[in-house]
Amino acid sequence: MLDERYTLAYKLYPYERSPDQDKPQATRHPVVVMGGGPIGIGMALDLGLQGIPVVVLDDHEGVGMGSRAICFAKRCLEIADRYGCGEPMLEKGVVWNLGKVFHKDHKVFEFNLLPEEGHKFPAFINLQQPYYESFQIERLRELQAQGAPIEIRGKNRVDGVTVHDDHVVLEVMTPDGPYKIEADWLIGADGASSPLRNMLDLEFSGKVFQDSFLIADIKITSDVKFPTERWFWFEPTHGSGASTLLHKQPDDVWRVDFQIGWDVDRKEELKEQNIRRRLDAFLGDVQYDIVWSSIYTFQCKRMDSFRSGRVFFAGDSAHQVSPFGARGANSGMQDVDNLGWKLGLVINGLAGEALLDSYDTERTHGADENILNSTRSTDFITPKSQQSRIFRDAVLGLSADYEFARPLVNSGRLSVPCTYDGSPLNSADALAGPERTRPGSACPDVKLRDGYLLNQLGNDFVLLCINTDGPDELEESGIKLRTVKLTPSDDPEGRIAERYLGDVPSAVYLIRPDQHVAARRETYNEHLVRAEIRRAIGKE
Ligand SMILES: Cc1cc2nc3c(=O)[nH]c(=O)nc-3n(C[C@H](O)[C@H](O)[C@H](O)COP(=O)(O)OP(=O)(O)OC[C@H]3O[C@@H](n4cnc5c(N)ncnc54)[C@H](O)[C@@H]3O)c2cc1C
């Protein structure tokens, strides 16, 4: 039996019988992805763009109903853009940079997430998760039409996995019954309760938070317009919960999120009249339709390691955080951004398995950063000890009048790209340049005379030469390096200089396919750049 665990918003990959189901022997595939959520599909796009054959298995036939994620961060959109689906997301999404924090009825704090210009993508857009996933699938279909070796199989539930030294065997259930396939590599992108993690009996440790949140996505039908800003109330006077969040989404839908406590009767709380009671207390005379509602609880947990032999975990299956800070899907997309090129090089015989271990090193570092930030926000929003509450209330009390207290107000530190400090793939920093572009950093975007820097960097290893010469091309250990040369005439607003040079006159950056800096120096030196490439692919 293949049960529907959730209702579909869009049926995008209906079940079709695969030729694999009629073969007497299990077919071997280079990569199988278990789970077709945003992270599984992101993985398929990354590999498909490299020409690596990939099969995605999902137990449903499309995208689930309900918005879940709404805040998609700049880095996540830049990754989507690298895969070719960032622009429709930006077009559909609601752009916002400004957030306001209230304590009871008083505004205590206001923040702007993107105070600087010259980026293709804003700090955040709000976009319902089903839209995000639909744009990914549209792109997947476009790539398939161009011949990319990506396959997605709906109503294919993975029920069993056996891991061998050099491959994995999967038992798959379909409406036509079970079949088996094999994979050289398996990616677990099967969500927070990850059946794969359980099948392999792997640990998922951390902290469960004892609080519940009621979400209502509502379409306002009266003539009231709230500003396109994130508004967060601590101890709101409307009495609908211990905190409340209000956020705009496309199609005139608003997300309202009430903190309602741990000991609640979920069934009772989800009755329409009870949701309306809270909403009415909050919104007053505003008229609205309820589009979607849900109650969520959360945990901050991660697996000890994101690699287990031939199996990798990415997204919620590998790590889970609270929704404050919007670090779930946003960090999952950084997982696939990191894993895709590494797996591609190993499959193409250009790198050894040490490169794959660096996925675990770099992304567990990212997960720890997210868990730390998410836990701090949660502790501030839902203080669980008398001391934490005294601290929280003092900060909120002071921040209305005293600037020093405002940075301590924590209604969710919003997702920013992870810097892989200390990664074994980084070469020692050889440039007295800006801190924000040190080895390990995700390249900040820059508006150039023609287009944007990140679009020029693309999906390859790139040597970025700024105000200095470099080779037109270079090949090391099978890696073909592409050179992007920029001079002051490409940078009329001086932002390359500000973000990549600082006080030095020139720079040569070695940039990985995931657009993270691997090495930098002032001028080109072939011998050293070759060594830096070898290091960046785990060969030194
Ligand atoms: C209320 C709420 C608000 C959120 N807000 C944000 C936000 O603003 N920003 C943000 O970045 N994140 C947010 N998140 C988190 C975000 O929704 C998740 O991080 C994201 O969905 C994770 O994607 P995933 O692909 O890893 O997992 P999922 O989206 O859970 O996808 C897993 C897929 O695997 C499939 N699957 C499961 N088992 C099997 C099996 N045995 N065989 C085959 N397929 C299987 C499932 O059907 C599903 O399609 C929020 C989450 C919640 C609950």
The ligand as an SDF file (V2000), in Angstrom:
LIG
                    3D

 53 58  0  0  0  0  0  0  0  0999 V2000
    6.2260   25.8690    9.6190 C   0  0  0  0  0  0  0  0  0  0  0  0
    7.4990   25.7980    8.8790 C   0  0  0  0  0  0  0  0  0  0  0  0
    8.0460   26.9590    8.3710 C   0  0  0  0  0  0  0  0  0  0  0  0
    9.2570   26.9040    7.6940 C   0  0  0  0  0  0  0  0  0  0  0  0
    9.7960   28.0490    7.2030 N   0  0  0  0  0  0  0  0  0  0  0  0
   10.9470   28.0180    6.5360 C   0  0  0  0  0  0  0  0  0  0  0  0
   11.4640   29.1850    5.9270 C   0  0  0  0  0  0  0  0  0  0  0  0
   10.8370   30.2470    5.9690 O   0  0  0  0  0  0  0  0  0  0  0  0
   12.6490   29.0800    5.2610 N   0  0  0  0  0  0  0  0  0  0  0  0
   13.3430   27.8990    5.1570 C   0  0  0  0  0  0  0  0  0  0  0  0
   14.4210   27.8770    4.5520 O   0  0  0  0  0  0  0  0  0  0  0  0
   12.8490   26.7640    5.6990 N   0  0  0  0  0  0  0  0  0  0  0  0
   11.6800   26.7900    6.3720 C   0  0  0  0  0  0  0  0  0  0  0  0
   11.1430   25.6400    6.8600 N   0  0  0  0  0  0  0  0  0  0  0  0
   11.8670   24.3600    6.6620 C   0  0  0  0  0  0  0  0  0  0  0  0
   11.6180   23.7560    5.2760 C   0  0  0  0  0  0  0  0  0  0  0  0
   10.2550   23.5610    5.0520 O   0  0  0  0  0  0  0  0  0  0  0  0
   12.4030   22.4460    5.1810 C   0  0  0  0  0  0  0  0  0  0  0  0
   13.7260   22.6930    5.5960 O   0  0  0  0  0  0  0  0  0  0  0  0
   12.4180   21.8410    3.7920 C   0  0  0  0  0  0  0  0  0  0  0  0
   11.1600   21.4090    3.3630 O   0  0  0  0  0  0  0  0  0  0  0  0
   13.3740   20.6250    3.7630 C   0  0  0  0  0  0  0  0  0  0  0  0
   13.3880   20.0820    2.4910 O   0  0  0  0  0  0  0  0  0  0  0  0
   13.7920   18.5620    2.2670 P   0  0  0  0  0  0  0  0  0  0  0  0
   13.7570   18.3730    0.7790 O   0  0  0  0  0  0  0  0  0  0  0  0
   15.0340   18.2610    3.0110 O   0  0  0  0  0  0  0  0  0  0  0  0
   12.6420   17.7090    2.9640 O   0  0  0  0  0  0  0  0  0  0  0  0
   11.0880   17.6350    2.6380 P   0  0  0  0  0  0  0  0  0  0  0  0
   10.5780   18.9330    2.1160 O   0  0  0  0  0  0  0  0  0  0  0  0
   10.4440   17.0920    3.8600 O   0  0  0  0  0  0  0  0  0  0  0  0
   10.9960   16.5840    1.4640 O   0  0  0  0  0  0  0  0  0  0  0  0
   11.2370   15.2140    1.6930 C   0  0  0  0  0  0  0  0  0  0  0  0
   10.6370   14.4060    0.5390 C   0  0  0  0  0  0  0  0  0  0  0  0
   10.9690   13.0290    0.7130 O   0  0  0  0  0  0  0  0  0  0  0  0
    9.8250   12.2350    0.4350 C   0  0  0  0  0  0  0  0  0  0  0  0
    9.9790   10.9580    1.1340 N   0  0  0  0  0  0  0  0  0  0  0  0
    9.9230   10.6990    2.4610 C   0  0  0  0  0  0  0  0  0  0  0  0
   10.0770    9.3840    2.6940 N   0  0  0  0  0  0  0  0  0  0  0  0
   10.2570    8.7790    1.4840 C   0  0  0  0  0  0  0  0  0  0  0  0
   10.4760    7.4380    1.0880 C   0  0  0  0  0  0  0  0  0  0  0  0
   10.5130    6.4100    1.9520 N   0  0  0  0  0  0  0  0  0  0  0  0
   10.6400    7.1880   -0.2340 N   0  0  0  0  0  0  0  0  0  0  0  0
   10.5850    8.1710   -1.1610 C   0  0  0  0  0  0  0  0  0  0  0  0
   10.3660    9.4750   -0.8090 N   0  0  0  0  0  0  0  0  0  0  0  0
   10.2040    9.7660    0.4950 C   0  0  0  0  0  0  0  0  0  0  0  0
    8.6810   13.1040    0.9420 C   0  0  0  0  0  0  0  0  0  0  0  0
    7.4360   12.7420    0.3840 O   0  0  0  0  0  0  0  0  0  0  0  0
    9.1130   14.4890    0.4850 C   0  0  0  0  0  0  0  0  0  0  0  0
    8.6980   14.7590   -0.8350 O   0  0  0  0  0  0  0  0  0  0  0  0
    9.9220   25.6630    7.5400 C   0  0  0  0  0  0  0  0  0  0  0  0
    9.3630   24.4890    8.0460 C   0  0  0  0  0  0  0  0  0  0  0  0
    8.1560   24.5520    8.7060 C   0  0  0  0  0  0  0  0  0  0  0  0
    7.5530   23.2890    9.2410 C   0  0  0  0  0  0  0  0  0  0  0  0
  1  2  1  0
  2  3  1  0
  2 52  2  0
  3  4  2  0
  4  5  1  0
  4 50  1  0
  5  6  2  0
  6  7  1  0
  6 13  1  0
  7  8  2  0
  7  9  1  0
  9 10  1  0
 10 11  2  0
 10 12  1  0
 12 13  2  0
 13 14  1  0
 14 15  1  0
 14 50  1  0
 15 16  1  0
 16 17  1  0
 16 18  1  0
 18 19  1  0
 18 20  1  0
 20 21  1  0
 20 22  1  0
 22 23  1  0
 23 24  1  0
 24 25  2  0
 24 26  1  0
 24 27  1  0
 27 28  1  0
 28 29  2  0
 28 30  1  0
 28 31  1  0
 31 32  1  0
 32 33  1  0
 33 34  1  0
 33 48  1  0
 34 35  1  0
 35 36  1  0
 35 46  1  0
 36 37  1  0
 36 45  1  0
 37 38  2  0
 38 39  1  0
 39 40  1  0
 39 45  2  0
 40 41  1  0
 40 42  2  0
 42 43  1  0
 43 44  2  0
 44 45  1  0
 46 47  1  0
 46 48  1  0
 48 49  1  0
 50 51  2  0
 51 52  1  0
 52 53  1  0
M  END
$$$$
